[in-house]
């Protein structure tokens, strides 16, 4: 799947420091319409989805 032209895999180095979702698997799903972006956080308690406009910029900044 990572070799598909519409899929991008990014790894954040430890030196980046703390960021939202640190210590958990984070999936940032983005598309043509930024308002529809979604973040999925996986933890021992299950998956959590975040798509609030107030929260997405934090994740976008760390991924960028």
PDBQT receptor file of N, H, CA, C and O in Angstrom, charges set to zero:
ATOM      1  N   UNK A   1       0.812  -1.188   0.000  1.00  0.00    +0.000 N 
ATOM      2  CA  UNK A   1       0.000   0.000   0.000  1.00  0.00    +0.000 C 
ATOM      3  C   UNK A   1       0.864   1.264   0.000  1.00  0.00    +0.000 C 
ATOM      4  O   UNK A   1       0.486   2.264  -0.610  1.00  0.00    +0.000 OA
ATOM      5  N   UNK A   2       2.006   1.234   0.668  1.00  0.00    +0.000 N 
ATOM      6  H   UNK A   2       2.312   0.422   1.164  1.00  0.00    +0.000 HD
ATOM      7  CA  UNK A   2       2.832   2.439   0.755  1.00  0.00    +0.000 C 
ATOM      8  C   UNK A   2       3.441   2.835  -0.583  1.00  0.00    +0.000 C 
ATOM      9  O   UNK A   2       3.935   3.954  -0.719  1.00  0.00    +0.000 OA
ATOM     10  N   UNK A   3       3.419   1.961  -1.558  1.00  0.00    +0.000 N 
ATOM     11  H   UNK A   3       3.018   1.052  -1.448  1.00  0.00    +0.000 HD
ATOM     12  CA  UNK A   3       3.978   2.261  -2.868  1.00  0.00    +0.000 C 
ATOM     13  C   UNK A   3       2.948   2.873  -3.821  1.00  0.00    +0.000 C 
ATOM     14  O   UNK A   3       3.283   3.231  -4.950  1.00  0.00    +0.000 OA
ATOM     15  N   UNK A   4       1.714   2.990  -3.374  1.00  0.00    +0.000 N 
ATOM     16  H   UNK A   4       1.442   2.699  -2.457  1.00  0.00    +0.000 HD
ATOM     17  CA  UNK A   4       0.691   3.603  -4.211  1.00  0.00    +0.000 C 
ATOM     18  C   UNK A   4       0.950   5.103  -4.306  1.00  0.00    +0.000 C 
ATOM     19  O   UNK A   4       1.428   5.694  -3.338  1.00  0.00    +0.000 OA
ATOM     20  N   UNK A   5       0.652   5.738  -5.437  1.00  0.00    +0.000 N 
ATOM     21  H   UNK A   5       0.263   5.257  -6.223  1.00  0.00    +0.000 HD
ATOM     22  CA  UNK A   5       0.961   7.155  -5.613  1.00  0.00    +0.000 C 
ATOM     23  C   UNK A   5       0.180   8.086  -4.692  1.00  0.00    +0.000 C 
ATOM     24  O   UNK A   5       0.610   9.216  -4.459  1.00  0.00    +0.000 OA
ATOM     25  N   UNK A   6      -0.957   7.640  -4.163  1.00  0.00    +0.000 N 
ATOM     26  H   UNK A   6      -1.307   6.722  -4.352  1.00  0.00    +0.000 HD
ATOM     27  CA  UNK A   6      -1.758   8.496  -3.292  1.00  0.00    +0.000 C 
ATOM     28  C   UNK A   6      -1.539   8.222  -1.803  1.00  0.00    +0.000 C 
ATOM     29  O   UNK A   6      -2.280   8.734  -0.963  1.00  0.00    +0.000 OA
ATOM     30  N   UNK A   7      -0.516   7.409  -1.471  1.00  0.00    +0.000 N 
ATOM     31  H   UNK A   7       0.086   6.993  -2.153  1.00  0.00    +0.000 HD
ATOM     32  CA  UNK A   7      -0.208   7.077  -0.078  1.00  0.00    +0.000 C 
ATOM     33  C   UNK A   7       1.187   7.575   0.248  1.00  0.00    +0.000 C 
ATOM     34  O   UNK A   7       2.130   7.339  -0.507  1.00  0.00    +0.000 OA
ATOM     35  N   UNK A   8       1.316   8.263   1.369  1.00  0.00    +0.000 N 
ATOM     36  H   UNK A   8       0.549   8.455   1.982  1.00  0.00    +0.000 HD
ATOM     37  CA  UNK A   8       2.605   8.785   1.800  1.00  0.00    +0.000 C 
ATOM     38  C   UNK A   8       2.857   8.322   3.233  1.00  0.00    +0.000 C 
ATOM     39  O   UNK A   8       2.005   8.513   4.102  1.00  0.00    +0.000 OA
ATOM     40  N   UNK A   9       4.006   7.721   3.488  1.00  0.00    +0.000 N 
ATOM     41  H   UNK A   9       4.697   7.565   2.782  1.00  0.00    +0.000 HD
ATOM     42  CA  UNK A   9       4.370   7.261   4.823  1.00  0.00    +0.000 C 
ATOM     43  C   UNK A   9       5.457   8.172   5.357  1.00  0.00    +0.000 C 
ATOM     44  O   UNK A   9       6.482   8.377   4.708  1.00  0.00    +0.000 OA
ATOM     45  N   UNK A  10       5.229   8.723   6.554  1.00  0.00    +0.000 N 
ATOM     46  H   UNK A  10       4.396   8.556   7.082  1.00  0.00    +0.000 HD
ATOM     47  CA  UNK A  10       6.210   9.604   7.186  1.00  0.00    +0.000 C 
ATOM     48  C   UNK A  10       6.524   9.073   8.576  1.00  0.00    +0.000 C 
ATOM     49  O   UNK A  10       5.644   8.575   9.278  1.00  0.00    +0.000 OA
ATOM     50  N   UNK A  11       7.777   9.183   8.959  1.00  0.00    +0.000 N 
ATOM     51  H   UNK A  11       8.492   9.587   8.389  1.00  0.00    +0.000 HD
ATOM     52  CA  UNK A  11       8.212   8.762  10.287  1.00  0.00    +0.000 C 
ATOM     53  C   UNK A  11       8.786   9.979  10.990  1.00  0.00    +0.000 C 
ATOM     54  O   UNK A  11       9.665  10.652  10.451  1.00  0.00    +0.000 OA
ATOM     55  N   UNK A  12       8.296  10.266  12.193  1.00  0.00    +0.000 N 
ATOM     56  H   UNK A  12       7.582   9.720  12.631  1.00  0.00    +0.000 HD
ATOM     57  CA  UNK A  12       8.794  11.398  12.959  1.00  0.00    +0.000 C 
ATOM     58  C   UNK A  12       9.937  10.931  13.855  1.00  0.00    +0.000 C 
ATOM     59  O   UNK A  12       9.750  10.009  14.650  1.00  0.00    +0.000 OA
ATOM     60  N   UNK A  13      11.111  11.543  13.746  1.00  0.00    +0.000 N 
ATOM     61  H   UNK A  13      11.263  12.292  13.101  1.00  0.00    +0.000 HD
ATOM     62  CA  UNK A  13      12.235  11.140  14.596  1.00  0.00    +0.000 C 
ATOM     63  C   UNK A  13      12.002  11.542  16.050  1.00  0.00    +0.000 C 
ATOM     64  O   UNK A  13      11.248  12.473  16.333  1.00  0.00    +0.000 OA
ATOM     65  N   UNK A  14      12.647  10.838  16.957  1.00  0.00    +0.000 N 
ATOM     66  H   UNK A  14      13.258  10.082  16.727  1.00  0.00    +0.000 HD
ATOM     67  CA  UNK A  14      12.513  11.102  18.381  1.00  0.00    +0.000 C 
ATOM     68  C   UNK A  14      12.936  12.528  18.720  1.00  0.00    +0.000 C 
ATOM     69  O   UNK A  14      12.372  13.135  19.630  1.00  0.00    +0.000 OA
ATOM     70  N   UNK A  15      13.922  13.073  18.001  1.00  0.00    +0.000 N 
ATOM     71  H   UNK A  15      14.380  12.579  17.261  1.00  0.00    +0.000 HD
ATOM     72  CA  UNK A  15      14.420  14.410  18.311  1.00  0.00    +0.000 C 
ATOM     73  C   UNK A  15      13.377  15.508  18.114  1.00  0.00    +0.000 C 
ATOM     74  O   UNK A  15      13.587  16.635  18.562  1.00  0.00    +0.000 OA
ATOM     75  N   UNK A  16      12.258  15.204  17.455  1.00  0.00    +0.000 N 
ATOM     76  H   UNK A  16      12.088  14.289  17.091  1.00  0.00    +0.000 HD
ATOM     77  CA  UNK A  16      11.175  16.170  17.286  1.00  0.00    +0.000 C 
ATOM     78  C   UNK A  16      10.597  16.541  18.652  1.00  0.00    +0.000 C 
ATOM     79  O   UNK A  16      10.087  17.646  18.835  1.00  0.00    +0.000 OA
ATOM     80  N   UNK A  17      10.678  15.627  19.595  1.00  0.00    +0.000 N 
ATOM     81  H   UNK A  17      11.092  14.729  19.446  1.00  0.00    +0.000 HD
ATOM     82  CA  UNK A  17      10.142  15.880  20.933  1.00  0.00    +0.000 C 
ATOM     83  C   UNK A  17       8.682  15.502  21.027  1.00  0.00    +0.000 C 
ATOM     84  O   UNK A  17       8.140  14.807  20.167  1.00  0.00    +0.000 OA
ATOM     85  N   UNK A  18       8.059  15.974  22.084  1.00  0.00    +0.000 N 
ATOM     86  H   UNK A  18       8.499  16.539  22.782  1.00  0.00    +0.000 HD
ATOM     87  CA  UNK A  18       6.660  15.633  22.337  1.00  0.00    +0.000 C 
ATOM     88  C   UNK A  18       5.752  16.281  21.291  1.00  0.00    +0.000 C 
ATOM     89  O   UNK A  18       6.006  17.395  20.833  1.00  0.00    +0.000 OA
ATOM     90  N   UNK A  19       4.716  15.579  20.934  1.00  0.00    +0.000 N 
ATOM     91  H   UNK A  19       4.510  14.674  21.307  1.00  0.00    +0.000 HD
ATOM     92  CA  UNK A  19       3.717  16.072  19.999  1.00  0.00    +0.000 C 
ATOM     93  C   UNK A  19       2.398  15.388  20.311  1.00  0.00    +0.000 C 
ATOM     94  O   UNK A  19       2.394  14.364  20.995  1.00  0.00    +0.000 OA
ATOM     95  N   UNK A  20       1.284  15.915  19.836  1.00  0.00    +0.000 N 
ATOM     96  H   UNK A  20       1.288  16.747  19.281  1.00  0.00    +0.000 HD
ATOM     97  CA  UNK A  20      -0.002  15.276  20.116  1.00  0.00    +0.000 C 
ATOM     98  C   UNK A  20      -0.002  13.836  19.630  1.00  0.00    +0.000 C 
ATOM     99  O   UNK A  20       0.299  13.574  18.465  1.00  0.00    +0.000 OA
ATOM    100  N   UNK A  21      -0.333  12.911  20.500  1.00  0.00    +0.000 N 
ATOM    101  H   UNK A  21      -0.577  13.124  21.446  1.00  0.00    +0.000 HD
ATOM    102  CA  UNK A  21      -0.371  11.511  20.129  1.00  0.00    +0.000 C 
ATOM    103  C   UNK A  21       0.942  10.786  20.312  1.00  0.00    +0.000 C 
ATOM    104  O   UNK A  21       1.050   9.618  19.937  1.00  0.00    +0.000 OA
ATOM    105  N   UNK A  22       1.949  11.438  20.878  1.00  0.00    +0.000 N 
ATOM    106  H   UNK A  22       1.862  12.387  21.182  1.00  0.00    +0.000 HD
ATOM    107  CA  UNK A  22       3.251  10.792  21.089  1.00  0.00    +0.000 C 
ATOM    108  C   UNK A  22       3.044   9.522  21.907  1.00  0.00    +0.000 C 
ATOM    109  O   UNK A  22       2.289   9.517  22.879  1.00  0.00    +0.000 OA
ATOM    110  N   UNK A  23       3.702   8.472  21.518  1.00  0.00    +0.000 N 
ATOM    111  H   UNK A  23       4.315   8.475  20.729  1.00  0.00    +0.000 HD
ATOM    112  CA  UNK A  23       3.568   7.197  22.216  1.00  0.00    +0.000 C 
ATOM    113  C   UNK A  23       2.475   6.309  21.653  1.00  0.00    +0.000 C 
ATOM    114  O   UNK A  23       2.294   5.180  22.108  1.00  0.00    +0.000 OA
ATOM    115  N   UNK A  24       1.746   6.810  20.668  1.00  0.00    +0.000 N 
ATOM    116  H   UNK A  24       1.893   7.728  20.299  1.00  0.00    +0.000 HD
ATOM    117  CA  UNK A  24       0.671   6.042  20.048  1.00  0.00    +0.000 C 
ATOM    118  C   UNK A  24       0.843   6.083  18.540  1.00  0.00    +0.000 C 
ATOM    119  O   UNK A  24       1.463   6.997  17.997  1.00  0.00    +0.000 OA
ATOM    120  N   UNK A  25       0.295   5.097  17.882  1.00  0.00    +0.000 N 
ATOM    121  H   UNK A  25      -0.209   4.354  18.324  1.00  0.00    +0.000 HD
ATOM    122  CA  UNK A  25       0.274   5.125  16.424  1.00  0.00    +0.000 C 
ATOM    123  C   UNK A  25      -0.689   6.230  15.988  1.00  0.00    +0.000 C 
ATOM    124  O   UNK A  25      -1.801   6.334  16.506  1.00  0.00    +0.000 OA
ATOM    125  N   UNK A  26      -0.254   7.050  15.033  1.00  0.00    +0.000 N 
ATOM    126  H   UNK A  26       0.649   6.965  14.612  1.00  0.00    +0.000 HD
ATOM    127  CA  UNK A  26      -1.073   8.158  14.558  1.00  0.00    +0.000 C 
ATOM    128  C   UNK A  26      -1.248   8.027  13.048  1.00  0.00    +0.000 C 
ATOM    129  O   UNK A  26      -0.273   7.875  12.313  1.00  0.00    +0.000 OA
ATOM    130  N   UNK A  27      -2.473   8.086  12.604  1.00  0.00    +0.000 N 
ATOM    131  H   UNK A  27      -3.265   8.209  13.201  1.00  0.00    +0.000 HD
ATOM    132  CA  UNK A  27      -2.779   8.079  11.177  1.00  0.00    +0.000 C 
ATOM    133  C   UNK A  27      -3.444   9.405  10.852  1.00  0.00    +0.000 C 
ATOM    134  O   UNK A  27      -4.494   9.731  11.406  1.00  0.00    +0.000 OA
ATOM    135  N   UNK A  28      -2.833  10.172   9.952  1.00  0.00    +0.000 N 
ATOM    136  H   UNK A  28      -1.980   9.907   9.502  1.00  0.00    +0.000 HD
ATOM    137  CA  UNK A  28      -3.430  11.434   9.514  1.00  0.00    +0.000 C 
ATOM    138  C   UNK A  28      -3.938  11.214   8.096  1.00  0.00    +0.000 C 
ATOM    139  O   UNK A  28      -3.152  11.032   7.165  1.00  0.00    +0.000 OA
ATOM    140  N   UNK A  29      -5.245  11.231   7.942  1.00  0.00    +0.000 N 
ATOM    141  H   UNK A  29      -5.883  11.379   8.697  1.00  0.00    +0.000 HD
ATOM    142  CA  UNK A  29      -5.862  11.039   6.630  1.00  0.00    +0.000 C 
ATOM    143  C   UNK A  29      -6.288  12.405   6.099  1.00  0.00    +0.000 C 
ATOM    144  O   UNK A  29      -7.148  13.072   6.676  1.00  0.00    +0.000 OA
ATOM    145  N   UNK A  30      -5.672  12.807   4.991  1.00  0.00    +0.000 N 
ATOM    146  H   UNK A  30      -4.974  12.266   4.522  1.00  0.00    +0.000 HD
ATOM    147  CA  UNK A  30      -6.003  14.112   4.418  1.00  0.00    +0.000 C 
ATOM    148  C   UNK A  30      -6.474  13.936   2.981  1.00  0.00    +0.000 C 
ATOM    149  O   UNK A  30      -6.260  12.902   2.347  1.00  0.00    +0.000 OA
ATOM    150  N   UNK A  31      -7.112  14.968   2.505  1.00  0.00    +0.000 N 
ATOM    151  H   UNK A  31      -7.286  15.808   3.020  1.00  0.00    +0.000 HD
ATOM    152  CA  UNK A  31      -7.616  14.912   1.140  1.00  0.00    +0.000 C 
ATOM    153  C   UNK A  31      -7.667  16.290   0.526  1.00  0.00    +0.000 C 
ATOM    154  O   UNK A  31      -7.027  17.224   1.011  1.00  0.00    +0.000 OA
ATOM    155  N   UNK A  32      -8.417  16.411  -0.524  1.00  0.00    +0.000 N 
ATOM    156  H   UNK A  32      -8.936  15.652  -0.917  1.00  0.00    +0.000 HD
ATOM    157  CA  UNK A  32      -8.529  17.657  -1.270  1.00  0.00    +0.000 C 
ATOM    158  C   UNK A  32      -9.222  18.732  -0.425  1.00  0.00    +0.000 C 
ATOM    159  O   UNK A  32      -8.897  19.914  -0.538  1.00  0.00    +0.000 OA
ATOM    160  N   UNK A  33     -10.164  18.330   0.408  1.00  0.00    +0.000 N 
ATOM    161  H   UNK A  33     -10.428  17.370   0.500  1.00  0.00    +0.000 HD
ATOM    162  CA  UNK A  33     -10.917  19.264   1.253  1.00  0.00    +0.000 C 
ATOM    163  C   UNK A  33     -10.368  19.148   2.681  1.00  0.00    +0.000 C 
ATOM    164  O   UNK A  33     -10.696  18.185   3.376  1.00  0.00    +0.000 OA
ATOM    165  N   UNK A  34      -9.541  20.101   3.141  1.00  0.00    +0.000 N 
ATOM    166  H   UNK A  34      -9.275  20.883   2.577  1.00  0.00    +0.000 HD
ATOM    167  CA  UNK A  34      -8.910  20.003   4.458  1.00  0.00    +0.000 C 
ATOM    168  C   UNK A  34      -9.905  19.872   5.615  1.00  0.00    +0.000 C 
ATOM    169  O   UNK A  34      -9.567  19.294   6.648  1.00  0.00    +0.000 OA
ATOM    170  N   UNK A  35     -11.104  20.389   5.465  1.00  0.00    +0.000 N 
ATOM    171  H   UNK A  35     -11.379  20.859   4.626  1.00  0.00    +0.000 HD
ATOM    172  CA  UNK A  35     -12.105  20.297   6.533  1.00  0.00    +0.000 C 
ATOM    173  C   UNK A  35     -12.540  18.850   6.786  1.00  0.00    +0.000 C 
ATOM    174  O   UNK A  35     -13.142  18.555   7.818  1.00  0.00    +0.000 OA
ATOM    175  N   UNK A  36     -12.239  17.959   5.856  1.00  0.00    +0.000 N 
ATOM    176  H   UNK A  36     -11.749  18.199   5.017  1.00  0.00    +0.000 HD
ATOM    177  CA  UNK A  36     -12.613  16.555   6.010  1.00  0.00    +0.000 C 
ATOM    178  C   UNK A  36     -11.461  15.691   6.524  1.00  0.00    +0.000 C 
ATOM    179  O   UNK A  36     -11.617  14.478   6.664  1.00  0.00    +0.000 OA
ATOM    180  N   UNK A  37     -10.303  16.302   6.808  1.00  0.00    +0.000 N 
ATOM    181  H   UNK A  37     -10.176  17.287   6.695  1.00  0.00    +0.000 HD
ATOM    182  CA  UNK A  37      -9.172  15.551   7.346  1.00  0.00    +0.000 C 
ATOM    183  C   UNK A  37      -9.555  14.899   8.666  1.00  0.00    +0.000 C 
ATOM    184  O   UNK A  37     -10.395  15.411   9.406  1.00  0.00    +0.000 OA
ATOM    185  N   UNK A  38      -8.928  13.763   8.947  1.00  0.00    +0.000 N 
ATOM    186  H   UNK A  38      -8.246  13.347   8.346  1.00  0.00    +0.000 HD
ATOM    187  CA  UNK A  38      -9.202  13.016  10.177  1.00  0.00    +0.000 C 
ATOM    188  C   UNK A  38      -7.900  12.456  10.711  1.00  0.00    +0.000 C 
ATOM    189  O   UNK A  38      -7.026  12.047   9.946  1.00  0.00    +0.000 OA
ATOM    190  N   UNK A  39      -7.777  12.438  12.035  1.00  0.00    +0.000 N 
ATOM    191  H   UNK A  39      -8.487  12.770  12.656  1.00  0.00    +0.000 HD
ATOM    192  CA  UNK A  39      -6.637  11.833  12.709  1.00  0.00    +0.000 C 
ATOM    193  C   UNK A  39      -7.146  10.647  13.500  1.00  0.00    +0.000 C 
ATOM    194  O   UNK A  39      -8.138  10.753  14.221  1.00  0.00    +0.000 OA
ATOM    195  N   UNK A  40      -6.463   9.507  13.365  1.00  0.00    +0.000 N 
ATOM    196  H   UNK A  40      -5.657   9.421  12.779  1.00  0.00    +0.000 HD
ATOM    197  CA  UNK A  40      -6.788   8.335  14.153  1.00  0.00    +0.000 C 
ATOM    198  C   UNK A  40      -5.621   8.055  15.088  1.00  0.00    +0.000 C 
ATOM    199  O   UNK A  40      -4.481   7.913  14.644  1.00  0.00    +0.000 OA
ATOM    200  N   UNK A  41      -5.909   7.976  16.390  1.00  0.00    +0.000 N 
ATOM    201  H   UNK A  41      -6.834   8.092  16.751  1.00  0.00    +0.000 HD
ATOM    202  CA  UNK A  41      -4.910   7.640  17.399  1.00  0.00    +0.000 C 
ATOM    203  C   UNK A  41      -5.214   6.248  17.919  1.00  0.00    +0.000 C 
ATOM    204  O   UNK A  41      -6.340   5.973  18.334  1.00  0.00    +0.000 OA
ATOM    205  N   UNK A  42      -4.230   5.371  17.902  1.00  0.00    +0.000 N 
ATOM    206  H   UNK A  42      -3.315   5.594  17.565  1.00  0.00    +0.000 HD
ATOM    207  CA  UNK A  42      -4.399   4.023  18.433  1.00  0.00    +0.000 C 
ATOM    208  C   UNK A  42      -3.718   3.940  19.783  1.00  0.00    +0.000 C 
ATOM    209  O   UNK A  42      -2.573   4.363  19.940  1.00  0.00    +0.000 OA
ATOM    210  N   UNK A  43      -4.424   3.395  20.749  1.00  0.00    +0.000 N 
ATOM    211  H   UNK A  43      -5.354   3.051  20.622  1.00  0.00    +0.000 HD
ATOM    212  CA  UNK A  43      -3.852   3.212  22.076  1.00  0.00    +0.000 C 
ATOM    213  C   UNK A  43      -4.308   1.868  22.627  1.00  0.00    +0.000 C 
ATOM    214  O   UNK A  43      -5.043   1.131  21.970  1.00  0.00    +0.000 OA
ATOM    215  N   UNK A  44      -3.871   1.567  23.814  1.00  0.00    +0.000 N 
ATOM    216  H   UNK A  44      -3.274   2.166  24.347  1.00  0.00    +0.000 HD
ATOM    217  CA  UNK A  44      -4.263   0.307  24.448  1.00  0.00    +0.000 C 
ATOM    218  C   UNK A  44      -5.762   0.259  24.720  1.00  0.00    +0.000 C 
ATOM    219  O   UNK A  44      -6.323  -0.821  24.904  1.00  0.00    +0.000 OA
ATOM    220  N   UNK A  45      -6.406   1.406  24.748  1.00  0.00    +0.000 N 
ATOM    221  H   UNK A  45      -5.950   2.283  24.599  1.00  0.00    +0.000 HD
ATOM    222  CA  UNK A  45      -7.835   1.484  25.036  1.00  0.00    +0.000 C 
ATOM    223  C   UNK A  45      -8.686   1.485  23.776  1.00  0.00    +0.000 C 
ATOM    224  O   UNK A  45      -9.911   1.572  23.859  1.00  0.00    +0.000 OA
ATOM    225  N   UNK A  46      -8.061   1.389  22.619  1.00  0.00    +0.000 N 
ATOM    226  H   UNK A  46      -7.066   1.318  22.552  1.00  0.00    +0.000 HD
ATOM    227  CA  UNK A  46      -8.798   1.373  21.364  1.00  0.00    +0.000 C 
ATOM    228  C   UNK A  46      -8.496   2.591  20.519  1.00  0.00    +0.000 C 
ATOM    229  O   UNK A  46      -7.674   3.427  20.893  1.00  0.00    +0.000 OA
ATOM    230  N   UNK A  47      -9.151   2.691  19.398  1.00  0.00    +0.000 N 
ATOM    231  H   UNK A  47      -9.820   2.012  19.095  1.00  0.00    +0.000 HD
ATOM    232  CA  UNK A  47      -8.920   3.797  18.477  1.00  0.00    +0.000 C 
ATOM    233  C   UNK A  47      -9.739   5.023  18.837  1.00  0.00    +0.000 C 
ATOM    234  O   UNK A  47     -10.838   4.915  19.379  1.00  0.00    +0.000 OA
ATOM    235  N   UNK A  48      -9.191   6.183  18.530  1.00  0.00    +0.000 N 
ATOM    236  H   UNK A  48      -8.298   6.270  18.089  1.00  0.00    +0.000 HD
ATOM    237  CA  UNK A  48      -9.886   7.453  18.753  1.00  0.00    +0.000 C 
ATOM    238  C   UNK A  48      -9.740   8.282  17.483  1.00  0.00    +0.000 C 
ATOM    239  O   UNK A  48      -8.647   8.391  16.927  1.00  0.00    +0.000 OA
ATOM    240  N   UNK A  49     -10.833   8.859  17.032  1.00  0.00    +0.000 N 
ATOM    241  H   UNK A  49     -11.721   8.770  17.483  1.00  0.00    +0.000 HD
ATOM    242  CA  UNK A  49     -10.813   9.681  15.826  1.00  0.00    +0.000 C 
ATOM    243  C   UNK A  49     -11.002  11.149  16.192  1.00  0.00    +0.000 C 
ATOM    244  O   UNK A  49     -11.865  11.492  16.999  1.00  0.00    +0.000 OA
ATOM    245  N   UNK A  50     -10.194  12.000  15.597  1.00  0.00    +0.000 N 
ATOM    246  H   UNK A  50      -9.493  11.721  14.941  1.00  0.00    +0.000 HD
ATOM    247  CA  UNK A  50     -10.270  13.436  15.830  1.00  0.00    +0.000 C 
ATOM    248  C   UNK A  50     -10.376  14.125  14.479  1.00  0.00    +0.000 C 
ATOM    249  O   UNK A  50      -9.558  13.898  13.587  1.00  0.00    +0.000 OA
ATOM    250  N   UNK A  51     -11.371  14.952  14.341  1.00  0.00    +0.000 N 
ATOM    251  H   UNK A  51     -12.036  15.136  15.065  1.00  0.00    +0.000 HD
ATOM    252  CA  UNK A  51     -11.519  15.706  13.099  1.00  0.00    +0.000 C 
ATOM    253  C   UNK A  51     -11.957  17.144  13.366  1.00  0.00    +0.000 C 
ATOM    254  O   UNK A  51     -12.413  17.836  12.456  1.00  0.00    +0.000 OA
ATOM    255  N   UNK A  52     -11.821  17.590  14.608  1.00  0.00    +0.000 N 
ATOM    256  H   UNK A  52     -11.451  17.028  15.348  1.00  0.00    +0.000 HD
ATOM    257  CA  UNK A  52     -12.223  18.945  14.972  1.00  0.00    +0.000 C 
ATOM    258  C   UNK A  52     -11.252  19.960  14.376  1.00  0.00    +0.000 C 
ATOM    259  O   UNK A  52     -10.037  19.765  14.429  1.00  0.00    +0.000 OA
ATOM    260  N   UNK A  53     -11.778  21.031  13.815  1.00  0.00    +0.000 N 
ATOM    261  H   UNK A  53     -12.764  21.190  13.772  1.00  0.00    +0.000 HD
ATOM    262  CA  UNK A  53     -10.953  22.081  13.211  1.00  0.00    +0.000 C 
ATOM    263  C   UNK A  53      -9.933  22.630  14.205  1.00  0.00    +0.000 C 
ATOM    264  O   UNK A  53      -8.832  23.011  13.809  1.00  0.00    +0.000 OA
ATOM    265  N   UNK A  54     -10.284  22.675  15.491  1.00  0.00    +0.000 N 
ATOM    266  H   UNK A  54     -11.179  22.365  15.813  1.00  0.00    +0.000 HD
ATOM    267  CA  UNK A  54      -9.381  23.218  16.503  1.00  0.00    +0.000 C 
ATOM    268  C   UNK A  54      -8.195  22.296  16.772  1.00  0.00    +0.000 C 
ATOM    269  O   UNK A  54      -7.149  22.769  17.218  1.00  0.00    +0.000 OA
ATOM    270  N   UNK A  55      -8.325  21.004  16.515  1.00  0.00    +0.000 N 
ATOM    271  H   UNK A  55      -9.175  20.620  16.153  1.00  0.00    +0.000 HD
ATOM    272  CA  UNK A  55      -7.273  20.048  16.834  1.00  0.00    +0.000 C 
ATOM    273  C   UNK A  55      -6.382  19.698  15.644  1.00  0.00    +0.000 C 
ATOM    274  O   UNK A  55      -5.204  19.394  15.828  1.00  0.00    +0.000 OA
ATOM    275  N   UNK A  56      -6.917  19.734  14.447  1.00  0.00    +0.000 N 
ATOM    276  H   UNK A  56      -7.875  19.980  14.298  1.00  0.00    +0.000 HD
ATOM    277  CA  UNK A  56      -6.158  19.321  13.267  1.00  0.00    +0.000 C 
ATOM    278  C   UNK A  56      -4.873  20.119  13.033  1.00  0.00    +0.000 C 
ATOM    279  O   UNK A  56      -3.870  19.524  12.638  1.00  0.00    +0.000 OA
ATOM    280  N   UNK A  57      -4.852  21.438  13.258  1.00  0.00    +0.000 N 
ATOM    281  H   UNK A  57      -5.667  21.921  13.579  1.00  0.00    +0.000 HD
ATOM    282  CA  UNK A  57      -3.613  22.182  13.007  1.00  0.00    +0.000 C 
ATOM    283  C   UNK A  57      -2.407  21.675  13.805  1.00  0.00    +0.000 C 
ATOM    284  O   UNK A  57      -1.280  21.747  13.315  1.00  0.00    +0.000 OA
ATOM    285  N   UNK A  58      -2.619  21.163  15.023  1.00  0.00    +0.000 N 
ATOM    286  H   UNK A  58      -3.535  21.104  15.421  1.00  0.00    +0.000 HD
ATOM    287  CA  UNK A  58      -1.524  20.624  15.828  1.00  0.00    +0.000 C 
ATOM    288  C   UNK A  58      -0.869  19.443  15.121  1.00  0.00    +0.000 C 
ATOM    289  O   UNK A  58       0.356  19.341  15.060  1.00  0.00    +0.000 OA
ATOM    290  N   UNK A  59      -1.702  18.554  14.590  1.00  0.00    +0.000 N 
ATOM    291  H   UNK A  59      -2.697  18.636  14.639  1.00  0.00    +0.000 HD
ATOM    292  CA  UNK A  59      -1.187  17.372  13.914  1.00  0.00    +0.000 C 
ATOM    293  C   UNK A  59      -0.558  17.742  12.567  1.00  0.00    +0.000 C 
ATOM    294  O   UNK A  59       0.495  17.215  12.207  1.00  0.00    +0.000 OA
ATOM    295  N   UNK A  60      -1.197  18.640  11.831  1.00  0.00    +0.000 N 
ATOM    296  H   UNK A  60      -2.051  19.069  12.124  1.00  0.00    +0.000 HD
ATOM    297  CA  UNK A  60      -0.642  19.088  10.550  1.00  0.00    +0.000 C 
ATOM    298  C   UNK A  60       0.740  19.689  10.740  1.00  0.00    +0.000 C 
ATOM    299  O   UNK A  60       1.649  19.399   9.962  1.00  0.00    +0.000 OA
ATOM    300  N   UNK A  61       0.915  20.521  11.759  1.00  0.00    +0.000 N 
ATOM    301  H   UNK A  61       0.176  20.757  12.391  1.00  0.00    +0.000 HD
ATOM    302  CA  UNK A  61       2.199  21.185  12.004  1.00  0.00    +0.000 C 
ATOM    303  C   UNK A  61       3.319  20.173  12.261  1.00  0.00    +0.000 C 
ATOM    304  O   UNK A  61       4.429  20.344  11.757  1.00  0.00    +0.000 OA
ATOM    305  N   UNK A  62       3.046  19.138  13.025  1.00  0.00    +0.000 N 
ATOM    306  H   UNK A  62       2.144  18.998  13.434  1.00  0.00    +0.000 HD
ATOM    307  CA  UNK A  62       4.076  18.146  13.314  1.00  0.00    +0.000 C 
ATOM    308  C   UNK A  62       4.378  17.263  12.111  1.00  0.00    +0.000 C 
ATOM    309  O   UNK A  62       5.523  16.857  11.914  1.00  0.00    +0.000 OA
ATOM    310  N   UNK A  63       3.388  16.970  11.325  1.00  0.00    +0.000 N 
ATOM    311  H   UNK A  63       2.458  17.300  11.485  1.00  0.00    +0.000 HD
ATOM    312  CA  UNK A  63       3.620  16.147  10.139  1.00  0.00    +0.000 C 
ATOM    313  C   UNK A  63       4.363  16.940   9.073  1.00  0.00    +0.000 C 
ATOM    314  O   UNK A  63       5.223  16.396   8.381  1.00  0.00    +0.000 OA
ATOM    315  N   UNK A  64       4.038  18.226   8.936  1.00  0.00    +0.000 N 
ATOM    316  H   UNK A  64       3.339  18.668   9.498  1.00  0.00    +0.000 HD
ATOM    317  CA  UNK A  64       4.720  19.073   7.963  1.00  0.00    +0.000 C 
ATOM    318  C   UNK A  64       6.161  19.298   8.381  1.00  0.00    +0.000 C 
ATOM    319  O   UNK A  64       6.904  19.990   7.686  1.00  0.00    +0.000 OA
TER     320      UNK A  64
